[in-house]
Amino acid sequence: MTDTSSASTPQARSAHAVLPTRRSAAFFDLDKTVIATSSVLAFTRPFFAAGLIDRRSVIRSGWAQLLFLMTAADHTQIDRLRRHVTDMCRGWDVAQVRAVVAETLHEVVHPLVFDEAAELIATHRARGDDVVLVSASGREMVEPIGAMLGVDHVAASEMEVVEGHYTGEIEVYLYGAAKTTAMIALAEQHDYDLSTCYAYSDSITDVPMLTAVGHPFVVNPDRHLRRHARDAGWPILTFSRPASRRSRQLPARLRTVVGSPLAAVALAVGAAVATARLAGFASRRHPGRPTDVV
């Protein structure tokens, strides 16, 4: 008979292994790993209401979001998504975006966070691990999400800003092997032993990130990553409970962070377009299904 106790599952083992003698960290991808959708495409309604995007953009972004949710995020799709977002952001006034995001961060982002991911992050922190978000999304977006989740560090892409406007160009694109480079730099800076560290991701494009650590875990993997994980013997986790399925409230400390001006600035880049209805699609596909380990 299969042992279903929490201590026997890969998800439990991921955060309850023997404490290492050197510092350890847990590196999390963001989109479809920590949150149930694309962080880049989560703000259609607020930006449409503010006049930053038109109806045609809403439709195009909704289609992009649907493809992102329904298909494997391979190199071609990621590149198409990147070009769509950078083209959409070109010329946006940073101050206007900042004001919109300050009013909608909690409403838009918090309901998308997987409960299982939030619990796993809390468990890693409780055992003394640093927690790091590693994302191809813009730093200005990833940092406040990380602050909301209580992580220690973020590594993310950086978009170019000239005279208070986004140029549509990316200065640092943290994608594929570039994530590993960032992880190695953080390990050197904070004395992490990567052989004792953990990494979590959903996409085949993050194989370099997963192979950089001693404890890789795949979360809601696309079919290519699932096949790779099975061949490599990596544990596979299923997260199926976005926070929107419960009336969970953020701690007061996190509500303060979310409402701060810094958080507003940080969510400016990458929060381009999508439909909020489609953004909730993943949470409606399997209502009430408990976390299971494949």
Order of alpha helices (4+ residues) and beta strands (2+ residues): alpha-beta-alpha-alpha-alpha-alpha-alpha-beta-alpha-beta-beta-alpha-beta-alpha-beta-alpha-beta-alpha-alpha-alpha-alpha
